[in-house]
C-alpha cells in the first residue's frame, strides 16, 4: 500500500453553534495541531446540501493518520473544535474512516 490516506470525519453542528464559530475553531486546530503532525498533507472542511459537514484530511500514510489519532485528545484546540459538533458520546470517533487512495484521475 503506497497511496496517500484520506480521513473522512462527518458531523453536524450543535444547534447553538454558528458556522462562523466552527470555522474559527477549525482554523485554530489547523494551525496549532494538524500542521504540526508528521505526514499531514492538507485538509478541506465541506458542507453538504443537507447541512451536514465533513472534515476531509489527507495523510501521507495510514501510519501517520493512526499516530495522530491518540494525540487529538490531549490537544485543547482539537477538543475545542469538537465542542462545536453534535457528538454521540457512546459512539464518539466511530464515524471517522480512513481510505487509501488507489488512483487519481
Z-matrix of the N, CA and C atoms (Angstrom, degrees):
N
C 1 1.447
C 2 1.522 1 109.60
N 3 1.322 2 115.05 1 119.64
C 4 1.455 3 118.35 2 -176.74
C 5 1.519 4 113.56 3 -126.77
N 6 1.350 5 117.71 4 -5.91
C 7 1.459 6 119.87 5 -177.89
C 8 1.506 7 112.65 6 -74.07
N 9 1.325 8 114.86 7 154.50
C 10 1.456 9 117.61 8 175.47
C 11 1.527 10 108.94 9 -67.88
N 12 1.333 11 116.86 10 166.79
C 13 1.460 12 122.20 11 -171.99
C 14 1.530 13 110.07 12 -119.38
N 15 1.337 14 114.51 13 132.34
C 16 1.452 15 121.31 14 176.55
C 17 1.524 16 109.14 15 -100.84
N 18 1.321 17 115.29 16 127.99
C 19 1.458 18 121.00 17 173.26
C 20 1.524 19 107.04 18 -96.96
N 21 1.335 20 116.74 19 125.68
C 22 1.459 21 124.03 20 -177.02
C 23 1.528 22 107.69 21 -113.17
N 24 1.330 23 116.77 22 112.35
C 25 1.465 24 120.63 23 -175.17
C 26 1.532 25 109.90 24 -127.46
N 27 1.339 26 117.42 25 90.44
C 28 1.465 27 120.93 26 -179.75
C 29 1.531 28 111.96 27 -79.87
N 30 1.322 29 115.72 28 150.11
C 31 1.463 30 120.12 29 177.11
C 32 1.522 31 110.25 30 -163.00
N 33 1.317 32 114.87 31 172.70
C 34 1.469 33 123.09 32 172.71
C 35 1.526 34 107.67 33 -123.77
N 36 1.319 35 115.86 34 151.07
C 37 1.460 36 120.73 35 175.86
C 38 1.520 37 110.02 36 -72.84
N 39 1.314 38 115.97 37 146.86
C 40 1.453 39 119.72 38 169.03
C 41 1.526 40 107.51 39 -64.32
N 42 1.318 41 118.96 40 146.97
C 43 1.468 42 121.28 41 -176.93
C 44 1.533 43 114.14 42 -59.30
N 45 1.331 44 117.25 43 -28.61
C 46 1.466 45 120.72 44 -177.30
C 47 1.525 46 113.46 45 -92.14
N 48 1.333 47 117.84 46 11.80
C 49 1.468 48 122.03 47 -176.13
C 50 1.527 49 110.13 48 -114.11
N 51 1.326 50 116.38 49 134.25
C 52 1.465 51 120.35 50 177.40
C 53 1.528 52 110.04 51 -87.09
N 54 1.312 53 114.99 52 157.40
C 55 1.463 54 119.36 53 176.66
C 56 1.529 55 110.78 54 -63.93
N 57 1.321 56 116.47 55 -34.61
C 58 1.463 57 120.11 56 177.55
C 59 1.526 58 111.95 57 -60.49
N 60 1.330 59 116.38 58 -42.94
C 61 1.471 60 120.26 59 177.99
C 62 1.524 61 110.25 60 -64.70
N 63 1.330 62 116.79 61 -39.32
C 64 1.469 63 120.61 62 176.99
C 65 1.523 64 110.54 63 -60.20
N 66 1.327 65 116.66 64 -46.10
C 67 1.463 66 120.40 65 -178.17
C 68 1.526 67 112.25 66 -63.94
N 69 1.325 68 116.93 67 -37.04
C 70 1.463 69 120.18 68 177.25
C 71 1.524 70 110.74 69 -65.16
N 72 1.322 71 116.66 70 -45.06
C 73 1.468 72 120.58 71 178.97
C 74 1.527 73 111.09 72 -65.97
N 75 1.331 74 116.81 73 -36.90
C 76 1.470 75 121.15 74 177.94
C 77 1.524 76 110.80 75 -62.98
N 78 1.327 77 116.37 76 -40.50
C 79 1.468 78 120.52 77 179.69
C 80 1.529 79 111.26 78 -66.42
N 81 1.331 80 116.50 79 -40.24
C 82 1.478 81 119.29 80 178.10
C 83 1.522 82 110.70 81 -63.74
N 84 1.331 83 116.55 82 -44.21
C 85 1.467 84 119.38 83 179.21
C 86 1.530 85 110.32 84 -62.81
N 87 1.300 86 116.08 85 -38.74
C 88 1.464 87 121.34 86 178.83
C 89 1.528 88 111.00 87 -59.62
N 90 1.334 89 115.14 88 -51.91
C 91 1.464 90 120.64 89 -174.78
C 92 1.528 91 113.51 90 -72.79
N 93 1.314 92 116.39 91 -38.22
C 94 1.463 93 120.19 92 -172.49
C 95 1.527 94 114.52 93 -94.94
N 96 1.350 95 116.53 94 -16.13
C 97 1.463 96 118.78 95 -178.62
C 98 1.523 97 112.74 96 -125.85
N 99 1.320 98 116.67 97 -65.37
C 100 1.472 99 119.31 98 -171.36
C 101 1.524 100 113.80 99 -58.80
N 102 1.313 101 117.52 100 -47.08
C 103 1.474 102 120.36 101 -178.08
C 104 1.522 103 112.84 102 -58.40
N 105 1.311 104 116.35 103 -20.13
C 106 1.475 105 121.34 104 -177.27
C 107 1.529 106 113.37 105 -94.41
N 108 1.333 107 117.31 106 -0.67
C 109 1.457 108 120.20 107 -177.13
C 110 1.529 109 111.50 108 -88.49
N 111 1.320 110 117.51 109 130.92
C 112 1.465 111 120.55 110 176.93
C 113 1.533 112 110.34 111 -58.85
N 114 1.315 113 116.45 112 133.55
C 115 1.455 114 121.63 113 177.50
C 116 1.506 115 115.11 114 86.20
N 117 1.329 116 117.78 115 -3.92
C 118 1.467 117 120.74 116 177.20
C 119 1.529 118 108.88 117 -68.79
N 120 1.332 119 117.05 118 133.40
C 121 1.464 120 121.30 119 -179.59
C 122 1.527 121 112.46 120 -109.96
N 123 1.316 122 117.68 121 -59.46
C 124 1.460 123 120.81 122 177.47
C 125 1.520 124 110.11 123 -166.40
N 126 1.333 125 114.55 124 176.46
C 127 1.465 126 120.24 125 -173.03
C 128 1.511 127 110.26 126 -150.64
N 129 1.322 128 115.32 127 146.73
C 130 1.459 129 122.24 128 172.96
C 131 1.521 130 107.83 129 -133.39
N 132 1.312 131 116.27 130 137.78
C 133 1.456 132 121.83 131 172.95
C 134 1.519 133 105.71 132 -110.74
N 135 1.331 134 117.35 133 119.54
C 136 1.463 135 121.17 134 -174.84
C 137 1.526 136 110.59 135 -122.65
N 138 1.342 137 114.52 136 152.16
C 139 1.467 138 121.17 137 178.40
C 140 1.519 139 108.64 138 -116.10
N 141 1.326 140 116.82 139 132.62
C 142 1.452 141 122.13 140 178.37
C 143 1.520 142 111.45 141 -84.78
N 144 1.313 143 116.45 142 162.73
C 145 1.461 144 121.24 143 179.42
C 146 1.533 145 111.64 144 -65.77
N 147 1.325 146 117.67 145 -16.27
C 148 1.463 147 122.00 146 177.88
C 149 1.529 148 112.48 147 -91.90
N 150 1.326 149 117.48 148 4.77
C 151 1.459 150 121.83 149 179.47
C 152 1.518 151 114.21 150 88.61
N 153 1.314 152 117.31 151 0.55
C 154 1.467 153 120.32 152 176.58
C 155 1.530 154 109.12 153 -81.20
N 156 1.327 155 115.73 154 166.91
C 157 1.460 156 121.87 155 179.38
C 158 1.523 157 108.61 156 -129.59
N 159 1.328 158 114.94 157 156.77
C 160 1.461 159 121.01 158 172.67
C 161 1.524 160 107.57 159 -139.15
N 162 1.309 161 115.47 160 130.41
C 163 1.456 162 121.88 161 171.38
C 164 1.526 163 105.25 162 -94.37
N 165 1.318 164 116.63 163 118.17
C 166 1.466 165 122.42 164 -179.08
C 167 1.530 166 106.94 165 -110.63
N 168 1.321 167 116.05 166 114.29
C 169 1.465 168 121.05 167 -176.86
C 170 1.522 169 108.35 168 -119.96
N 171 1.320 170 116.39 169 132.25
C 172 1.465 171 121.39 170 179.19
C 173 1.527 172 110.02 171 -104.50
N 174 1.328 173 113.96 172 132.82
C 175 1.467 174 122.76 173 -179.88
C 176 1.523 175 109.70 174 -121.24
N 177 1.292 176 116.75 175 155.57
C 178 1.464 177 122.60 176 177.84
C 179 1.527 178 111.13 177 -65.78
N 180 1.356 179 116.71 178 -33.86
C 181 1.468 180 119.96 179 -176.19
C 182 1.527 181 110.67 180 -157.44
N 183 1.333 182 115.68 181 166.31
C 184 1.467 183 120.89 182 173.58
C 185 1.524 184 110.38 183 -59.28
N 186 1.316 185 116.54 184 -39.81
C 187 1.467 186 120.44 185 -178.94
C 188 1.525 187 111.30 186 -61.19
N 189 1.329 188 117.08 187 -41.36
C 190 1.469 189 120.38 188 178.74
C 191 1.524 190 111.13 189 -65.25
N 192 1.332 191 116.69 190 -44.03
C 193 1.465 192 120.62 191 178.69
C 194 1.525 193 110.28 192 -62.27
N 195 1.312 194 116.79 193 -44.83
C 196 1.462 195 121.57 194 -179.55
C 197 1.526 196 111.71 195 -64.80
N 198 1.317 197 117.44 196 -36.83
C 199 1.469 198 120.90 197 -179.18
C 200 1.527 199 111.44 198 -67.49
N 201 1.319 200 117.79 199 -30.36
C 202 1.462 201 120.75 200 -178.75
C 203 1.528 202 112.04 201 -77.74
N 204 1.319 203 117.48 202 -29.10
C 205 1.468 204 121.18 203 -173.52
C 206 1.535 205 113.83 204 -54.96
N 207 1.330 206 120.63 205 -49.49
C 208 1.473 207 118.59 206 -178.53
C 209 1.529 208 113.23 207 -68.28
N 210 1.313 209 117.73 208 -22.58
C 211 1.470 210 121.44 209 -179.56
C 212 1.527 211 111.90 210 -73.48
N 213 1.314 212 116.30 211 -23.38
C 214 1.458 213 121.89 212 -177.56
C 215 1.527 214 111.50 213 -56.16
N 216 1.315 215 117.09 214 -43.34
C 217 1.467 216 121.44 215 -174.98
C 218 1.523 217 113.17 216 -72.68
N 219 1.314 218 117.48 217 -11.55
C 220 1.463 219 121.50 218 176.67
C 221 1.531 220 111.59 219 -98.85
N 222 1.333 221 117.15 220 -0.56
C 223 1.456 222 121.59 221 -177.32
C 224 1.524 223 110.78 222 -99.97
N 225 1.327 224 116.36 223 118.16
C 226 1.463 225 121.32 224 176.84
C 227 1.518 226 110.60 225 -58.91
N 228 1.326 227 117.53 226 -38.42
C 229 1.459 228 121.23 227 -177.88
C 230 1.526 229 111.71 228 -68.46
N 231 1.313 230 117.66 229 -37.14
C 232 1.462 231 121.05 230 175.71
C 233 1.521 232 110.44 231 -66.53
N 234 1.321 233 116.21 232 -46.07
C 235 1.467 234 120.33 233 -178.93
C 236 1.522 235 111.18 234 -63.20
N 237 1.336 236 117.05 235 -38.01
C 238 1.463 237 121.11 236 177.04
C 239 1.534 238 109.91 237 -63.85
N 240 1.312 239 117.44 238 -43.17
C 241 1.467 240 121.61 239 178.21
C 242 1.529 241 109.80 240 -60.99
N 243 1.314 242 117.38 241 -46.67
C 244 1.463 243 121.42 242 -179.12
C 245 1.527 244 111.87 243 -63.78
N 246 1.327 245 116.41 244 -27.37
C 247 1.460 246 120.71 245 -179.99
C 248 1.533 247 112.06 246 -65.22
N 249 1.311 248 117.76 247 -15.64
C 250 1.465 249 122.26 248 178.09
C 251 1.532 250 112.06 249 -83.32
N 252 1.301 251 117.14 250 -6.12
C 253 1.463 252 122.23 251 -172.27
C 254 1.521 253 112.16 252 -107.13
N 255 1.327 254 114.80 253 152.31
C 256 1.466 255 120.36 254 169.48
C 257 1.519 256 105.91 255 -79.98
N 258 1.318 257 116.32 256 114.74
C 259 1.459 258 120.01 257 -178.29
C 260 1.516 259 108.78 258 -127.67
N 261 1.305 260 115.40 259 127.29
C 262 1.456 261 121.89 260 174.25
C 263 1.521 262 106.17 261 -79.54
N 264 1.324 263 117.35 262 108.29
C 265 1.469 264 120.42 263 -173.52
C 266 1.530 265 112.42 264 -59.45
N 267 1.321 266 117.79 265 -27.30
C 268 1.467 267 120.13 266 179.04
C 269 1.523 268 111.77 267 -71.14
N 270 1.341 269 115.82 268 -24.60
C 271 1.468 270 120.38 269 -177.68
C 272 1.521 271 112.80 270 -121.76
N 273 1.313 272 118.03 271 20.04
C 274 1.460 273 121.69 272 -177.95
C 275 1.518 274 111.31 273 -56.16
N 276 1.319 275 115.37 274 129.26
C 277 1.460 276 120.83 275 177.37
C 278 1.514 277 114.91 276 85.25
N 279 1.325 278 117.93 277 -11.27
C 280 1.463 279 119.08 278 -176.40
C 281 1.519 280 112.81 279 -75.54
N 282 1.332 281 117.29 280 -17.80
C 283 1.464 282 118.78 281 -179.85
C 284 1.524 283 112.48 282 -88.36
N 285 1.313 284 118.09 283 -5.58
C 286 1.470 285 121.04 284 177.86
C 287 1.531 286 108.28 285 -78.53
N 288 1.324 287 114.77 286 123.88
C 289 1.458 288 120.96 287 -178.86
C 290 1.523 289 110.10 288 -122.91
N 291 1.323 290 115.95 289 154.53
C 292 1.461 291 122.05 290 175.76
C 293 1.524 292 109.33 291 -120.81
N 294 1.333 293 115.20 292 134.22
C 295 1.457 294 122.33 293 -179.69
C 296 1.519 295 109.00 294 -126.55
N 297 1.328 296 116.13 295 134.24
C 298 1.457 297 119.68 296 176.18
C 299 1.520 298 109.58 297 -89.13
N 300 1.317 299 115.51 298 132.93
C 301 1.462 300 120.14 299 177.31
C 302 1.532 301 109.05 300 -69.99
N 303 1.319 302 115.85 301 124.37
C 304 1.445 303 120.42 302 177.73
C 305 1.518 304 112.35 303 -91.47
N 306 1.321 305 114.70 304 -37.67
C 307 1.462 306 119.42 305 -178.62
C 308 1.519 307 109.39 306 -164.24
N 309 1.298 308 116.12 307 145.43
C 310 1.465 309 122.19 308 175.56
C 311 1.520 310 107.92 309 -112.41
N 312 1.306 311 116.44 310 130.40
C 313 1.475 312 120.77 311 -177.87
C 314 1.502 313 111.53 312 -107.56
